[in-house]
Amino acid sequence: MLTIKHIDHLVLRVSDLPPMLDFYLGVLGCSLEKAQEEIGLYQVRAGTCLIDLVPVDGKLGRAGGVAPGREGRNLDHFCLRVEPFDAQDIRRHLEEKGIAAGQVESRYGAEGEGPSIYVTDPEGNVVELKGPPWQAQEAGRTLPSAS
């Protein structure tokens, strides 16, 4: 059984980045936490969470297909923070439920860099299951198994 702590971040595919940044930064008062221009990823701090903006003409954006609209999806994936994060237990649980899980990879989220696993729901939405940042695990927890 998984215990969800909170949503870590969500990723929006965007057609026109500047107005989106203006809205989230200027209108909503979020702050730009991290920009990875080389891959097309702009991470905006929203309280304890992140909203990732991915331009559809960037490296990550092109991998997601057409631009958002009636026939294209806008949400790339959403992330659920899981604790405790035991990769073997999580993968075993998912397998028992007939869900294929991606590899454990280190990804950046609202609390920092840490382990995560991608899965897909029955409607094709990608869900990231994210553990605590590596520093928290090193401070007294066992590192998750990558198998």
VEXDREN-233835 format. One record per residue (C-alpha): residue number from 0; x, y, z; residue in three letters. Coordinates in Angstrom, 2 decimals. Example, Ala and Ser with C-alpha at 12.3 -4.5 7.8 and 13.67 -1.06 7.14 Angstrom:
BEGIN
<rec resi="0" X="12.30" Y="-4.50" Z="7.80" resn="ALA"/>
<rec resi="1" X="13.67" Y="-1.06" Z="7.14" resn="SER"/>
END
This chain:
BEGIN
<rec resi="0" X="0.00" Y="0.00" Z="0.00" resn="MET"/>
<rec resi="1" X="1.22" Y="3.49" Z="-0.85" resn="LEU"/>
<rec resi="2" X="0.84" Y="6.48" Z="1.45" resn="THR"/>
<rec resi="3" X="0.63" Y="9.74" Z="-0.49" resn="ILE"/>
<rec resi="4" X="2.08" Y="12.79" Z="1.28" resn="LYS"/>
<rec resi="5" X="1.21" Y="15.49" Z="-1.29" resn="HIS"/>
<rec resi="6" X="1.47" Y="16.50" Z="-4.91" resn="ILE"/>
<rec resi="7" X="5.10" Y="17.39" Z="-5.55" resn="ASP"/>
<rec resi="8" X="4.77" Y="19.15" Z="-8.90" resn="HIS"/>
<rec resi="9" X="2.83" Y="19.27" Z="-12.13" resn="LEU"/>
<rec resi="10" X="4.11" Y="19.83" Z="-15.65" resn="VAL"/>
<rec resi="11" X="2.31" Y="22.02" Z="-18.17" resn="LEU"/>
<rec resi="12" X="3.17" Y="21.91" Z="-21.86" resn="ARG"/>
<rec resi="13" X="3.01" Y="25.48" Z="-23.17" resn="VAL"/>
<rec resi="14" X="2.79" Y="27.03" Z="-26.65" resn="SER"/>
<rec resi="15" X="4.04" Y="30.51" Z="-25.68" resn="ASP"/>
<rec resi="16" X="6.37" Y="30.66" Z="-22.68" resn="LEU"/>
<rec resi="17" X="6.65" Y="34.41" Z="-21.97" resn="PRO"/>
<rec resi="18" X="2.95" Y="35.00" Z="-21.22" resn="PRO"/>
<rec resi="19" X="2.89" Y="31.85" Z="-19.07" resn="MET"/>
<rec resi="20" X="5.89" Y="33.06" Z="-17.06" resn="LEU"/>
<rec resi="21" X="4.27" Y="36.50" Z="-16.79" resn="ASP"/>
<rec resi="22" X="1.10" Y="34.89" Z="-15.44" resn="PHE"/>
<rec resi="23" X="2.69" Y="32.55" Z="-12.90" resn="TYR"/>
<rec resi="24" X="5.40" Y="35.01" Z="-11.79" resn="LEU"/>
<rec resi="25" X="3.70" Y="38.37" Z="-12.25" resn="GLY"/>
<rec resi="26" X="0.04" Y="37.56" Z="-11.64" resn="VAL"/>
<rec resi="27" X="0.17" Y="34.70" Z="-9.16" resn="LEU"/>
<rec resi="28" X="3.39" Y="35.77" Z="-7.41" resn="GLY"/>
<rec resi="29" X="5.30" Y="32.53" Z="-7.91" resn="CYS"/>
<rec resi="30" X="9.07" Y="32.63" Z="-8.25" resn="SER"/>
<rec resi="31" X="11.31" Y="31.11" Z="-10.90" resn="LEU"/>
<rec resi="32" X="13.19" Y="28.35" Z="-9.07" resn="GLU"/>
<rec resi="33" X="15.16" Y="26.71" Z="-11.85" resn="LYS"/>
<rec resi="34" X="15.50" Y="27.21" Z="-15.61" resn="ALA"/>
<rec resi="35" X="17.04" Y="24.50" Z="-17.77" resn="GLN"/>
<rec resi="36" X="16.90" Y="26.24" Z="-21.13" resn="GLU"/>
<rec resi="37" X="18.90" Y="23.53" Z="-22.93" resn="GLU"/>
<rec resi="38" X="16.10" Y="21.01" Z="-22.44" resn="ILE"/>
<rec resi="39" X="13.20" Y="23.48" Z="-22.27" resn="GLY"/>
<rec resi="40" X="12.20" Y="23.23" Z="-18.59" resn="LEU"/>
<rec resi="41" X="11.22" Y="26.18" Z="-16.38" resn="TYR"/>
<rec resi="42" X="10.36" Y="25.30" Z="-12.78" resn="GLN"/>
<rec resi="43" X="8.18" Y="27.80" Z="-10.92" resn="VAL"/>
<rec resi="44" X="7.83" Y="27.68" Z="-7.12" resn="ARG"/>
<rec resi="45" X="4.22" Y="27.63" Z="-5.91" resn="ALA"/>
<rec resi="46" X="4.38" Y="27.43" Z="-2.12" resn="GLY"/>
<rec resi="47" X="5.87" Y="24.05" Z="-1.26" resn="THR"/>
<rec resi="48" X="5.21" Y="22.74" Z="-4.77" resn="CYS"/>
<rec resi="49" X="6.52" Y="23.33" Z="-8.28" resn="LEU"/>
<rec resi="50" X="4.79" Y="24.01" Z="-11.57" resn="ILE"/>
<rec resi="51" X="7.01" Y="23.03" Z="-14.48" resn="ASP"/>
<rec resi="52" X="6.49" Y="24.87" Z="-17.75" resn="LEU"/>
<rec resi="53" X="7.69" Y="22.97" Z="-20.83" resn="VAL"/>
<rec resi="54" X="7.58" Y="24.84" Z="-24.16" resn="PRO"/>
<rec resi="55" X="6.35" Y="22.51" Z="-26.90" resn="VAL"/>
<rec resi="56" X="9.16" Y="23.62" Z="-29.22" resn="ASP"/>
<rec resi="57" X="11.93" Y="22.65" Z="-26.76" resn="GLY"/>
<rec resi="58" X="13.69" Y="19.30" Z="-26.34" resn="LYS"/>
<rec resi="59" X="11.24" Y="18.00" Z="-23.70" resn="LEU"/>
<rec resi="60" X="8.24" Y="19.63" Z="-25.35" resn="GLY"/>
<rec resi="61" X="8.84" Y="18.04" Z="-28.75" resn="ARG"/>
<rec resi="62" X="8.83" Y="14.60" Z="-27.08" resn="ALA"/>
<rec resi="63" X="5.24" Y="15.18" Z="-25.94" resn="GLY"/>
<rec resi="64" X="3.63" Y="15.53" Z="-29.34" resn="GLY"/>
<rec resi="65" X="1.42" Y="18.34" Z="-30.61" resn="VAL"/>
<rec resi="66" X="0.85" Y="21.60" Z="-28.78" resn="ALA"/>
<rec resi="67" X="-1.90" Y="21.73" Z="-26.16" resn="PRO"/>
<rec resi="68" X="-5.40" Y="22.29" Z="-27.47" resn="GLY"/>
<rec resi="69" X="-8.58" Y="20.45" Z="-28.31" resn="ARG"/>
<rec resi="70" X="-6.70" Y="17.52" Z="-29.83" resn="GLU"/>
<rec resi="71" X="-3.53" Y="17.68" Z="-27.75" resn="GLY"/>
<rec resi="72" X="-2.92" Y="17.25" Z="-24.08" resn="ARG"/>
<rec resi="73" X="-1.57" Y="20.05" Z="-21.92" resn="ASN"/>
<rec resi="74" X="-0.55" Y="18.08" Z="-18.84" resn="LEU"/>
<rec resi="75" X="2.63" Y="16.05" Z="-19.30" resn="ASP"/>
<rec resi="76" X="2.47" Y="14.29" Z="-15.93" resn="HIS"/>
<rec resi="77" X="1.76" Y="14.90" Z="-12.29" resn="PHE"/>
<rec resi="78" X="3.82" Y="13.83" Z="-9.34" resn="CYS"/>
<rec resi="79" X="2.76" Y="12.34" Z="-6.03" resn="LEU"/>
<rec resi="80" X="5.21" Y="12.48" Z="-3.14" resn="ARG"/>
<rec resi="81" X="5.44" Y="9.05" Z="-1.50" resn="VAL"/>
<rec resi="82" X="6.84" Y="8.32" Z="1.95" resn="GLU"/>
<rec resi="83" X="8.29" Y="6.02" Z="2.89" resn="PRO"/>
<rec resi="84" X="9.87" Y="5.39" Z="-0.50" resn="PHE"/>
<rec resi="85" X="11.03" Y="1.80" Z="-0.78" resn="ASP"/>
<rec resi="86" X="11.53" Y="1.14" Z="-4.48" resn="ALA"/>
<rec resi="87" X="11.33" Y="-2.65" Z="-4.16" resn="GLN"/>
<rec resi="88" X="8.08" Y="-2.51" Z="-2.18" resn="ASP"/>
<rec resi="89" X="6.57" Y="0.06" Z="-4.53" resn="ILE"/>
<rec resi="90" X="7.51" Y="-1.91" Z="-7.64" resn="ARG"/>
<rec resi="91" X="6.21" Y="-5.15" Z="-6.08" resn="ARG"/>
<rec resi="92" X="2.92" Y="-3.44" Z="-5.15" resn="HIS"/>
<rec resi="93" X="2.50" Y="-2.05" Z="-8.67" resn="LEU"/>
<rec resi="94" X="3.30" Y="-5.41" Z="-10.25" resn="GLU"/>
<rec resi="95" X="0.69" Y="-7.11" Z="-8.05" resn="GLU"/>
<rec resi="96" X="-1.84" Y="-4.60" Z="-9.37" resn="LYS"/>
<rec resi="97" X="-0.82" Y="-5.24" Z="-12.99" resn="GLY"/>
<rec resi="98" X="0.86" Y="-1.84" Z="-13.41" resn="ILE"/>
<rec resi="99" X="4.14" Y="-1.57" Z="-15.33" resn="ALA"/>
<rec resi="100" X="6.62" Y="0.70" Z="-13.55" resn="ALA"/>
<rec resi="101" X="9.50" Y="2.60" Z="-15.07" resn="GLY"/>
<rec resi="102" X="13.02" Y="2.45" Z="-13.66" resn="GLN"/>
<rec resi="103" X="13.92" Y="4.27" Z="-10.46" resn="VAL"/>
<rec resi="104" X="15.64" Y="7.48" Z="-11.55" resn="GLU"/>
<rec resi="105" X="16.91" Y="10.57" Z="-9.78" resn="SER"/>
<rec resi="106" X="14.73" Y="13.57" Z="-10.64" resn="ARG"/>
<rec resi="107" X="14.36" Y="17.10" Z="-9.33" resn="TYR"/>
<rec resi="108" X="11.13" Y="18.00" Z="-7.56" resn="GLY"/>
<rec resi="109" X="9.76" Y="20.50" Z="-5.05" resn="ALA"/>
<rec resi="110" X="11.95" Y="19.18" Z="-2.22" resn="GLU"/>
<rec resi="111" X="15.08" Y="18.65" Z="-4.31" resn="GLY"/>
<rec resi="112" X="16.74" Y="15.79" Z="-6.18" resn="GLU"/>
<rec resi="113" X="15.53" Y="12.32" Z="-5.24" resn="GLY"/>
<rec resi="114" X="14.26" Y="8.95" Z="-6.48" resn="PRO"/>
<rec resi="115" X="11.15" Y="8.59" Z="-8.61" resn="SER"/>
<rec resi="116" X="9.26" Y="6.03" Z="-10.66" resn="ILE"/>
<rec resi="117" X="6.94" Y="6.76" Z="-13.59" resn="TYR"/>
<rec resi="118" X="3.72" Y="4.79" Z="-14.08" resn="VAL"/>
<rec resi="119" X="0.76" Y="5.28" Z="-16.43" resn="THR"/>
<rec resi="120" X="-2.88" Y="5.27" Z="-15.35" resn="ASP"/>
<rec resi="121" X="-5.64" Y="3.48" Z="-17.35" resn="PRO"/>
<rec resi="122" X="-6.40" Y="6.65" Z="-19.34" resn="GLU"/>
<rec resi="123" X="-2.77" Y="7.13" Z="-20.36" resn="GLY"/>
<rec resi="124" X="-1.86" Y="9.86" Z="-17.85" resn="ASN"/>
<rec resi="125" X="1.70" Y="9.65" Z="-16.57" resn="VAL"/>
<rec resi="126" X="2.05" Y="9.68" Z="-12.79" resn="VAL"/>
<rec resi="127" X="5.41" Y="10.14" Z="-11.09" resn="GLU"/>
<rec resi="128" X="5.82" Y="8.53" Z="-7.66" resn="LEU"/>
<rec resi="129" X="8.52" Y="10.57" Z="-5.90" resn="LYS"/>
<rec resi="130" X="10.52" Y="9.85" Z="-2.79" resn="GLY"/>
<rec resi="131" X="12.22" Y="12.28" Z="-0.40" resn="PRO"/>
<rec resi="132" X="15.36" Y="14.13" Z="-1.46" resn="PRO"/>
<rec resi="133" X="18.61" Y="12.18" Z="-1.31" resn="TRP"/>
<rec resi="134" X="19.92" Y="14.32" Z="1.60" resn="GLN"/>
<rec resi="135" X="16.98" Y="13.27" Z="3.80" resn="ALA"/>
<rec resi="136" X="17.57" Y="9.62" Z="2.98" resn="GLN"/>
<rec resi="137" X="21.29" Y="9.88" Z="3.69" resn="GLU"/>
<rec resi="138" X="20.54" Y="11.47" Z="7.06" resn="ALA"/>
<rec resi="139" X="19.09" Y="8.28" Z="8.46" resn="GLY"/>
<rec resi="140" X="17.23" Y="6.26" Z="5.91" resn="ARG"/>
<rec resi="141" X="18.15" Y="3.38" Z="3.68" resn="THR"/>
<rec resi="142" X="18.59" Y="4.38" Z="0.05" resn="LEU"/>
<rec resi="143" X="15.92" Y="2.91" Z="-2.23" resn="PRO"/>
<rec resi="144" X="16.78" Y="-0.07" Z="-4.33" resn="SER"/>
<rec resi="145" X="16.91" Y="0.57" Z="-8.07" resn="ALA"/>
<rec resi="146" X="15.74" Y="-2.93" Z="-8.94" resn="SER"/>
END
